[in-house]
Amino acid sequence: MSMASKAITVGVGVPMIVFGALMAWLWAPMESYFQNQVELIGSIIGILGVVFFISGLFYSKEPAMH
């Protein structure tokens, strides 16, 4: 794993997953009026974090097709 992919995985993917999960599970139940919107946004942030995490694992500077 190169340095850039590790930075993408650890620096972007993991915090987004954690923040999205905390937002969906902790903040949304406390919010009465905007509960569905907060839950949706938290879930989207978490899903994008997973996408960044996985893309960081597969990232390489070499082109895929030779």
Buried (B, 14 or more C-beta within 10 A) or exposed (E): EEEEBEEBBEEBBBEBBEBBBBBBEEBBEEEEEEEEEBBBBBBBBBEBBEEBBEBBEEBEEEEEEE
